[in-house]
Amino acid sequence: MKIFINQVPFEGLSLEEEISPAELDLETEMIKFHSGLKIKAHVERAINALIVKLSMHAVLSACCSRCLEEFEWDLNKDVQLSYPFDNSITFVDLNPDIREEVMLDYPVKPLCSEKCKGLCVKCGKNKNEGGCNCGST
C-alpha cells in the first residue's frame, strides 16, 4: 500500500485495500491465509509527517503444535504508524511495516486451544478425541 504525500489533504484520507499474502510473503509452513489481508487506513498529514492508523483483518489457519490438527483463527489488529518526510519524498510504502506488524502477531507455538492434550507419545493418537489402548494413558 503506497500513499502519495501530495494526495493527502490536511483533513485526512481514508483508504481500503486487500493485499495478497503472497505479495507480502506472509505465509509460512505453519501459517496459511484463507483470503487476502483486508486493510483500512486513515491517513492524516501533519507539517512534516504522515500519521497512519491501520486496521487489519484476515482469517488464517495454523497447525497445532501439540495435536497437529489444523485450526482457524482471526487476525484483527489496529496499529498507528508515523512516517516523517521532507520535500525529497513523494510517497510512503506501508507494505514492509504491514508485513512486520502481521508477523509479530504470529504465535510462536500455535495451539488449537489452551487445553489441547496433544498426541499419545506411544501410538500417536490425538488425546483430544479420547484415550487410546496402547497403555500409556
C-alpha positions as CSV (number, residue, x, y, z in Angstrom):
1,M,0.0,0.0,0.0
2,K,1.6,3.2,-1.2
3,I,0.5,6.6,-0.1
4,F,1.4,9.6,-2.2
5,I,2.1,12.5,0.2
6,N,0.8,15.3,-2.1
7,Q,-2.6,13.5,-2.4
8,V,-3.3,13.5,1.4
9,P,-5.2,16.6,2.4
10,F,-4.7,18.1,5.9
11,E,-8.2,16.9,6.9
12,G,-7.1,13.3,6.2
13,L,-7.8,10.5,3.8
14,S,-9.4,7.0,4.3
15,L,-8.3,4.1,2.2
16,E,-9.3,0.4,1.9
17,E,-7.3,-2.3,0.2
18,E,-7.0,-6.1,0.2
19,I,-3.4,-7.3,-0.1
20,S,-2.5,-10.7,-1.2
21,P,-0.5,-12.7,1.4
22,A,1.9,-13.7,-1.3
23,E,2.6,-10.1,-2.1
24,L,3.9,-9.5,1.4
25,D,5.4,-13.1,1.8
26,L,3.2,-13.7,4.9
27,E,2.6,-17.5,4.6
28,T,4.9,-19.9,6.4
29,E,4.9,-23.7,6.8
30,M,2.6,-23.4,9.7
31,I,0.5,-20.3,8.9
32,K,-1.8,-20.1,5.9
33,F,-4.2,-17.4,4.8
34,H,-7.8,-18.2,3.7
35,S,-8.1,-14.9,1.9
36,G,-6.3,-11.6,1.4
37,L,-5.3,-9.2,4.2
38,K,-8.0,-6.6,4.5
39,I,-6.6,-3.2,5.4
40,K,-8.4,0.0,6.4
41,A,-6.2,3.1,6.7
42,H,-6.9,6.6,7.9
43,V,-4.0,8.9,6.9
44,E,-3.5,12.4,8.4
45,R,-0.9,14.8,7.3
46,A,1.0,16.9,9.8
47,I,3.6,19.5,8.9
48,N,6.4,17.1,8.2
49,A,4.9,13.6,8.9
50,L,2.1,11.3,7.9
51,I,0.2,9.6,10.7
52,V,-1.4,6.3,9.6
53,K,-4.0,4.4,11.6
54,L,-4.3,0.9,10.3
55,S,-6.9,-1.7,10.9
56,M,-6.0,-5.2,9.6
57,H,-8.1,-8.3,9.3
58,A,-7.6,-11.8,7.9
59,V,-8.7,-15.4,8.5
60,L,-5.7,-17.7,8.9
61,S,-5.2,-21.4,9.6
62,A,-2.3,-22.9,11.5
63,C,-1.2,-26.4,12.5
64,C,-1.5,-27.0,16.3
65,S,2.0,-27.7,17.6
66,R,0.6,-30.3,20.1
67,C,-2.0,-32.3,18.2
68,L,-1.0,-31.4,14.6
69,E,-4.7,-30.6,13.7
70,E,-5.4,-27.6,11.5
71,F,-7.4,-24.8,13.1
72,E,-8.6,-21.3,12.1
73,W,-8.1,-18.0,13.9
74,D,-8.9,-14.4,13.1
75,L,-6.2,-11.8,12.9
76,N,-7.5,-8.4,14.0
77,K,-5.0,-5.7,14.7
78,D,-5.1,-2.0,15.0
79,V,-1.8,0.0,14.8
80,Q,-0.7,3.6,14.4
81,L,2.4,4.4,12.4
82,S,4.2,7.7,11.8
83,Y,6.3,8.5,8.8
84,P,8.4,11.6,8.8
85,F,9.0,13.1,5.4
86,D,10.7,16.0,3.6
87,N,10.5,17.5,0.1
88,S,12.6,14.7,-1.4
89,I,10.0,12.0,-0.5
90,T,7.0,11.7,-2.8
91,F,5.3,8.6,-1.3
92,V,5.4,6.2,1.6
93,D,5.3,2.4,1.2
94,L,3.4,0.8,4.1
95,N,4.0,-2.8,3.0
96,P,7.2,-3.5,5.0
97,D,5.5,-2.2,8.2
98,I,2.3,-4.0,7.5
99,R,4.2,-7.3,7.0
100,E,6.1,-6.8,10.2
101,E,3.0,-5.9,12.2
102,V,1.1,-9.0,11.0
103,M,4.1,-11.4,11.6
104,L,4.5,-10.0,15.1
105,D,1.1,-11.5,15.9
106,Y,2.0,-15.0,14.7
107,P,2.1,-17.4,17.6
108,V,5.4,-18.9,18.4
109,K,3.7,-22.2,19.3
110,P,0.3,-22.3,17.6
111,L,-2.3,-24.1,19.8
112,C,-5.8,-25.1,18.7
113,S,-6.8,-24.4,22.4
114,E,-5.1,-23.9,25.7
115,K,-6.5,-27.3,26.8
116,C,-5.1,-29.2,23.9
117,K,-3.9,-32.6,25.2
118,G,-1.7,-33.4,22.2
119,L,-0.7,-36.8,20.8
120,C,0.0,-40.0,22.6
121,V,3.7,-40.5,22.7
122,K,3.4,-44.2,22.2
123,C,0.8,-44.7,19.4
124,G,0.3,-41.1,18.1
125,K,-3.5,-41.0,18.8
126,N,-5.0,-37.5,19.3
127,K,-5.8,-37.4,23.0
128,N,-8.4,-34.7,22.4
129,E,-10.5,-37.4,20.7
130,G,-10.3,-39.7,23.7
131,G,-7.9,-42.2,25.3
132,C,-6.0,-44.8,23.4
133,N,-5.5,-48.6,24.1
134,C,-1.7,-48.6,24.0
135,G,-1.4,-48.5,27.8
136,S,0.3,-45.0,28.1
137,T,-3.0,-43.2,29.0
